[in-house]
């Protein structure tokens, strides 16, 4: 977000208020794992903004990781189905993912899953495979985004409450308890 703000208006007096502090402040609690799976976009409500952002963000991740120098690896993901009677749920995830534009989704049968991942549980019935999913260190990603925003002139305001946002021409004004 800050990266986008800074890149749109390089070296301007752009303010990123409180949001980054909240993100970074809660980062340890939210990213207690060293790596997190990159969201492919099959789980978000069909056609929702979250679905669009998941798919778009996922597609951008490799290039962004190179530009901002944080680790990212596209490894794919499997959503495992253990019983035949749950195949409708797996199919629903597949259908939602296809509707959301997730590339390369496949439903794999037991043999295909075992071929891909021989150490999977013995009673696997099928799986949804999302080749576009990847792993990223959320802490490294957020730090890289903050550094990039700072390099592009974003001014960070901590301990500041956003009261309202107002768009004027092509720039957003952020009104806070400490002024504009």
C-alpha positions as CSV (number, residue, x, y, z in Angstrom):
1,X,0.0,0.0,0.0
2,X,2.7,2.5,1.0
3,X,4.8,1.3,-1.9
4,X,1.9,2.1,-4.3
5,X,1.4,5.5,-2.7
6,X,5.0,6.3,-2.9
7,X,5.4,5.1,-6.5
8,X,2.4,7.0,-7.7
9,X,3.7,10.3,-6.2
10,X,7.5,9.8,-5.7
11,X,9.2,12.1,-3.2
12,X,6.0,13.9,-2.4
13,X,4.9,14.8,1.1
14,X,2.7,11.7,1.3
15,X,1.5,10.6,4.6
16,X,1.0,7.0,5.6
17,X,-0.8,7.4,8.9
18,X,-0.9,4.8,11.7
19,X,-1.7,2.0,9.2
20,X,1.9,0.8,8.9
21,X,2.4,1.0,12.7
22,X,-0.6,-1.2,13.1
23,X,0.6,-3.7,10.5
24,X,4.1,-3.8,11.9
25,X,2.9,-3.7,15.5
26,X,0.7,-6.7,15.1
27,X,3.1,-8.5,12.7
28,X,4.7,-10.7,15.3
29,X,1.3,-12.0,16.4
30,X,0.0,-12.5,12.9
31,X,3.2,-14.0,11.4
32,X,4.4,-16.4,14.1
33,X,5.4,-18.8,11.3
34,X,8.7,-18.1,9.5
35,X,6.9,-18.5,6.2
36,X,3.3,-18.2,5.1
37,X,1.6,-19.7,2.1
38,X,0.9,-17.1,-0.6
39,X,-2.9,-17.0,-1.1
40,X,-3.9,-18.2,-4.6
41,X,-7.5,-16.8,-4.5
42,X,-9.7,-19.8,-4.5
43,X,-11.1,-19.3,-1.0
44,X,-12.3,-15.7,-1.3
45,X,-16.0,-15.1,-2.1
46,X,-16.6,-15.2,-5.8
47,X,-16.1,-11.9,-7.5
48,X,-15.3,-10.1,-4.3
49,X,-12.6,-7.4,-3.9
50,X,-10.7,-9.8,-1.7
51,X,-10.7,-12.4,-4.5
52,X,-9.5,-9.9,-7.1
53,X,-6.8,-8.6,-4.8
54,X,-5.7,-12.2,-3.9
55,X,-5.3,-13.2,-7.5
56,X,-3.7,-9.9,-8.6
57,X,-1.3,-9.8,-5.6
58,X,-0.3,-13.4,-6.1
59,X,0.5,-12.7,-9.8
60,X,2.7,-9.7,-8.7
61,X,4.6,-11.5,-6.0
62,X,7.6,-12.9,-7.9
63,X,8.4,-9.6,-9.6
64,X,7.8,-7.7,-6.4
65,X,10.1,-10.0,-4.4
66,X,12.9,-9.4,-7.0
67,X,12.4,-5.6,-7.0
68,X,12.2,-5.3,-3.2
69,X,14.6,-8.1,-2.3
70,X,12.5,-10.3,-0.1
71,X,12.3,-14.1,-0.3
72,X,9.4,-15.7,-2.2
73,X,9.1,-19.1,-3.7
74,X,6.2,-20.4,-5.8
75,X,5.7,-24.0,-4.5
76,X,2.0,-24.6,-5.1
77,X,-0.5,-25.8,-2.5
78,X,-2.8,-28.7,-2.0
79,X,-6.2,-28.7,-0.2
80,X,-6.7,-32.3,0.8
81,X,-10.0,-34.1,0.7
82,X,-10.1,-37.3,2.8
83,X,-13.6,-38.6,2.0
84,X,-15.6,-39.0,-1.2
85,X,-18.6,-37.4,0.5
86,X,-16.6,-34.1,0.8
87,X,-15.8,-33.9,-2.9
88,X,-18.6,-31.3,-3.3
89,X,-16.7,-29.0,-1.0
90,X,-13.5,-29.4,-2.9
91,X,-15.4,-28.9,-6.2
92,X,-16.9,-25.7,-4.8
93,X,-13.4,-24.4,-4.0
94,X,-12.3,-25.3,-7.5
95,X,-15.3,-23.6,-9.1
96,X,-14.8,-20.5,-6.9
97,X,-11.1,-20.3,-7.8
98,X,-11.9,-20.6,-11.5
99,X,-14.5,-17.9,-11.3
100,X,-12.0,-15.7,-9.4
101,X,-9.4,-16.2,-12.2
102,X,-6.9,-18.4,-10.3
103,X,-4.6,-19.9,-12.9
104,X,-3.9,-23.6,-13.3
105,X,-6.2,-25.0,-10.7
106,X,-6.7,-28.8,-10.8
107,X,-8.5,-31.4,-8.9
108,X,-6.2,-34.3,-8.4
109,X,-7.3,-37.9,-7.7
110,X,-5.6,-40.0,-5.0
111,X,-2.9,-41.4,-7.3
112,X,-2.0,-37.9,-8.7
113,X,-1.8,-36.5,-5.1
114,X,0.5,-39.4,-4.0
115,X,2.7,-39.0,-7.0
116,X,3.1,-35.2,-6.3
117,X,3.4,-35.6,-2.5
118,X,4.3,-39.2,-1.4
119,X,4.4,-38.3,2.3
120,X,0.8,-37.2,2.4
121,X,-1.7,-38.9,4.7
122,X,-2.5,-42.5,3.7
123,X,-6.3,-41.9,3.5
124,X,-6.1,-39.0,1.0
125,X,-9.0,-39.2,-1.5
126,X,-8.3,-36.2,-3.7
127,X,-6.9,-32.7,-3.6
128,X,-7.3,-29.2,-5.1
129,X,-3.9,-28.2,-6.5
130,X,-3.1,-24.5,-6.9
131,X,0.3,-24.2,-8.7
132,X,0.3,-20.4,-8.3
133,X,0.5,-20.5,-4.4
134,X,3.9,-19.7,-2.9
135,X,5.6,-19.1,0.4
136,X,6.8,-15.7,1.7
137,X,8.1,-14.4,4.9
138,X,5.4,-11.9,5.9
139,X,7.8,-10.0,8.2
140,X,10.4,-9.6,5.3
141,X,7.6,-8.6,2.9
142,X,6.3,-5.9,5.2
143,X,9.7,-4.5,6.0
144,X,10.6,-4.4,2.3
145,X,7.3,-2.6,1.5
146,X,8.0,0.0,4.3
147,X,11.6,0.6,3.2
148,X,10.4,1.1,-0.4
149,X,7.6,3.5,0.7
150,X,10.2,5.5,2.8
151,X,12.6,5.7,-0.2
152,X,9.7,7.0,-2.3
153,X,9.0,9.9,0.1
154,X,6.2,8.4,2.3
155,X,6.1,10.2,5.6
156,X,5.2,7.9,8.5
157,X,3.1,9.3,11.3
158,X,2.9,7.1,14.4
159,X,0.5,7.4,17.3
160,X,-1.9,9.3,15.0
161,X,-5.6,8.6,14.5
162,X,-7.0,8.8,11.0
163,X,-10.3,10.7,11.1
164,X,-11.2,10.7,7.4
165,X,-9.8,10.4,3.9
166,X,-10.6,13.0,1.2
167,X,-9.7,12.7,-2.4
168,X,-8.6,16.0,-4.1
169,X,-7.8,15.7,-7.7
170,X,-5.4,12.7,-7.9
171,X,-4.2,12.8,-4.3
172,X,-5.8,11.5,-1.1
173,X,-5.7,13.9,1.9
174,X,-5.5,12.1,5.2
175,X,-7.1,14.0,8.0
176,X,-5.9,13.1,11.4
177,X,-6.1,14.1,15.0
178,X,-2.8,16.0,14.3
179,X,-4.0,17.8,11.2
180,X,-3.9,17.1,7.4
